């Protein structure tokens, strides 16, 4: 797919690609140059480790949606395409 860079240096990621990657408006992304190409990827979720006595848990630093069975099914379905 082709996209154009506007005068401010912005590129619109085509909707089919945003949908396929689960990218949403306002979501932070990382942009890097690698081997002469631009790579755009969702930014990792900031986390820290918490000792819970019987083990260590990774806890997000930001509010995350509740993981539901429906969400898991949707992700599995998308990954099978």
Backbone as JSON, one array per atom type, in Angstrom:
{
  "sequence": "XXXXXXXXXXXXXXXXXXXXXXXXXXXXXXXXXXXXXXXXXXXXXXXXXXXXXXXXXXXXXXXXXXXXXXXXXXXXXXXXX",
  "N": [[0.85, -1.18, 0.0], [0.43, 2.24, -0.65], [1.32, 5.4, 0.73], [1.25, 8.92, 1.41], [3.54, 11.5, 2.42], [2.8, 14.33, 4.3], [3.18, 17.97, 4.36], [3.89, 18.5, 6.98], [5.25, 16.27, 7.69], [3.78, 14.05, 8.32], [2.33, 10.78, 8.09], [-0.37, 8.94, 6.92], [-1.5, 5.95, 8.12], [-2.8, 3.36, 6.28], [-6.23, 2.32, 6.67], [-6.88, -0.55, 6.51], [-4.41, -1.67, 7.31], [-4.08, -0.52, 9.87], [-6.28, -1.68, 11.16], [-5.61, -4.42, 10.95], [-3.38, -4.54, 12.59], [-4.35, -3.67, 14.96], [-4.15, -0.99, 15.66], [-4.96, 2.15, 17.1], [-6.47, 5.46, 17.16], [-4.42, 7.95, 18.55], [-2.84, 6.16, 19.9], [0.34, 5.32, 21.19], [3.23, 4.85, 19.15], [6.25, 3.29, 18.03], [8.81, 4.48, 15.99], [11.28, 3.55, 13.84], [14.37, 3.52, 11.99], [15.53, 1.06, 9.88], [17.83, -0.69, 8.11], [17.52, 1.03, 5.88], [14.77, 1.32, 5.75], [11.6, 2.42, 7.09], [10.23, 1.46, 10.17], [7.25, 0.92, 11.83], [5.76, 0.38, 14.88], [3.53, -0.8, 17.46], [3.97, 0.86, 20.55], [5.67, -0.55, 23.35], [3.94, -1.65, 26.32], [4.36, 0.12, 29.29], [5.75, -1.39, 32.17], [6.21, -2.73, 35.5], [7.88, -4.82, 37.91], [6.41, -6.71, 40.54], [6.79, -8.05, 43.7], [4.97, -10.64, 44.86], [5.06, -12.28, 47.04], [4.59, -15.17, 46.74], [5.57, -15.27, 44.26], [6.63, -13.37, 41.36], [5.06, -10.65, 39.74], [4.26, -9.05, 36.66], [3.26, -5.78, 36.35], [1.2, -3.4, 34.81], [1.88, 0.05, 34.11], [-0.08, 1.69, 33.32], [-3.63, 2.11, 32.82], [-5.37, -0.73, 31.77], [-7.48, -2.54, 29.45], [-9.97, -4.85, 30.65], [-9.28, -8.28, 30.49], [-11.17, -10.37, 28.65], [-13.13, -13.32, 27.85], [-14.25, -13.03, 25.34], [-12.58, -11.09, 24.15], [-10.19, -12.54, 24.04], [-10.98, -14.59, 22.27], [-11.43, -13.02, 19.96], [-8.82, -12.08, 19.41], [-7.5, -14.51, 18.95], [-8.93, -15.36, 16.69], [-8.24, -13.35, 14.84], [-5.49, -13.83, 14.64], [-5.42, -16.2, 13.3], [-6.0, -15.69, 10.72]],
  "CA": [[0.0, 0.0, 0.0], [1.17, 3.5, -0.7], [0.83, 6.53, 1.52], [2.04, 10.11, 1.14], [3.98, 12.29, 3.56], [2.34, 15.7, 4.11], [4.18, 19.01, 4.6], [4.3, 18.43, 8.39], [5.97, 15.02, 7.89], [2.87, 13.01, 8.79], [1.91, 9.72, 7.17], [-1.58, 8.25, 7.36], [-1.41, 4.5, 7.95], [-4.08, 2.93, 5.72], [-7.14, 1.67, 7.62], [-6.73, -2.01, 6.6], [-3.22, -1.99, 8.1], [-4.38, -0.18, 11.27], [-7.18, -2.72, 11.68], [-4.89, -5.69, 11.06], [-2.42, -4.46, 13.7], [-5.03, -3.22, 16.17], [-3.73, 0.37, 16.0], [-6.08, 3.06, 17.29], [-6.11, 6.87, 17.2], [-3.79, 8.39, 19.79], [-2.0, 5.1, 20.46], [1.76, 5.56, 20.93], [3.94, 3.9, 18.31], [7.68, 3.52, 17.89], [9.24, 4.59, 14.6], [12.74, 3.37, 13.75], [14.94, 3.25, 10.68], [16.29, -0.18, 9.89], [18.24, -1.12, 6.76], [16.96, 1.91, 4.86], [13.3, 1.28, 5.79], [10.95, 2.84, 8.33], [9.39, 0.46, 10.83], [6.31, 1.49, 12.79], [5.22, -0.71, 15.69], [2.93, -0.33, 18.71], [4.93, 1.03, 21.65], [5.43, -1.52, 24.42], [3.24, -1.16, 27.51], [5.27, 0.24, 30.43], [5.44, -2.3, 33.28], [7.21, -2.93, 36.55], [7.71, -6.11, 38.59], [5.95, -6.64, 41.92], [6.95, -9.31, 44.43], [3.7, -10.96, 45.51], [5.3, -13.28, 48.07], [4.74, -16.51, 46.16], [6.06, -15.1, 42.9], [6.74, -12.0, 40.87], [4.08, -10.35, 38.7], [4.46, -7.84, 35.87], [2.1, -4.92, 36.51], [1.27, -2.26, 33.9], [1.89, 1.38, 34.72], [-1.25, 2.4, 32.8], [-4.9, 1.37, 32.87], [-5.53, -1.65, 30.64], [-8.82, -3.12, 29.42], [-10.13, -6.15, 31.28], [-9.16, -9.4, 29.56], [-12.39, -11.18, 28.67], [-13.12, -14.47, 26.94], [-14.56, -12.5, 24.01], [-11.37, -10.46, 23.65], [-9.26, -13.63, 23.71], [-11.49, -15.22, 21.03], [-11.19, -12.1, 18.85], [-7.39, -12.09, 19.11], [-7.2, -15.81, 18.34], [-9.51, -15.37, 15.35], [-7.42, -12.48, 13.99], [-4.18, -14.43, 14.42], [-5.58, -17.36, 12.42], [-6.26, -15.22, 9.34]],
  "C": [[0.89, 1.23, 0.0], [0.49, 4.52, 0.19], [1.74, 7.71, 1.19], [2.42, 10.8, 2.45], [3.51, 13.72, 3.32], [3.45, 16.68, 4.5], [4.69, 19.0, 6.04], [5.06, 17.15, 8.7], [5.1, 13.87, 8.37], [2.53, 12.03, 7.68], [0.65, 9.1, 7.75], [-1.4, 6.77, 7.08], [-2.77, 4.03, 7.43], [-4.91, 2.1, 6.71], [-7.0, 0.15, 7.65], [-5.5, -2.43, 7.41], [-3.44, -1.67, 9.58], [-5.25, -1.25, 11.89], [-6.44, -4.03, 11.9], [-3.94, -5.71, 12.25], [-3.06, -4.0, 15.0], [-4.6, -1.83, 16.6], [-4.95, 1.27, 16.09], [-5.57, 4.49, 17.37], [-5.52, 7.23, 18.56], [-2.87, 7.36, 20.43], [-0.53, 5.41, 20.18], [2.36, 4.45, 20.07], [5.42, 4.25, 18.34], [8.01, 3.51, 16.41], [10.75, 4.51, 14.59], [13.13, 3.17, 12.29], [15.77, 1.99, 10.79], [16.56, -0.59, 8.44], [17.59, -0.29, 5.66], [15.44, 1.93, 4.78], [12.81, 1.86, 7.11], [10.15, 1.68, 8.87], [8.54, 1.18, 11.86], [5.68, 0.33, 13.55], [4.56, -0.12, 16.93], [4.01, -0.23, 19.79], [4.63, 0.0, 22.73], [4.72, -0.86, 25.61], [4.22, -1.07, 28.67], [4.81, -0.65, 31.58], [6.54, -2.26, 34.32], [6.89, -4.26, 37.24], [7.34, -5.89, 40.05], [6.12, -8.01, 42.55], [5.66, -9.56, 45.2], [3.86, -12.06, 46.55], [5.54, -14.66, 47.51], [5.21, -16.45, 44.71], [6.11, -13.63, 42.53], [5.73, -11.81, 39.74], [4.48, -9.08, 37.97], [3.17, -7.04, 35.92], [2.26, -3.72, 35.58], [1.24, -0.96, 34.68], [0.69, 2.21, 34.26], [-2.47, 1.5, 32.9], [-5.02, 0.52, 31.6], [-6.95, -2.2, 30.65], [-8.83, -4.49, 30.09], [-10.07, -7.25, 30.22], [-10.39, -10.29, 29.71], [-12.25, -12.35, 27.71], [-13.38, -14.01, 25.51], [-13.33, -11.86, 23.37], [-10.34, -11.51, 23.24], [-9.68, -14.31, 22.42], [-11.21, -14.34, 19.82], [-9.72, -12.1, 18.43], [-7.0, -13.4, 18.44], [-7.72, -15.87, 16.9], [-8.67, -14.52, 14.39], [-6.07, -13.12, 13.68], [-4.25, -15.63, 13.47], [-5.8, -16.96, 10.97], [-4.99, -15.14, 8.55]]
}
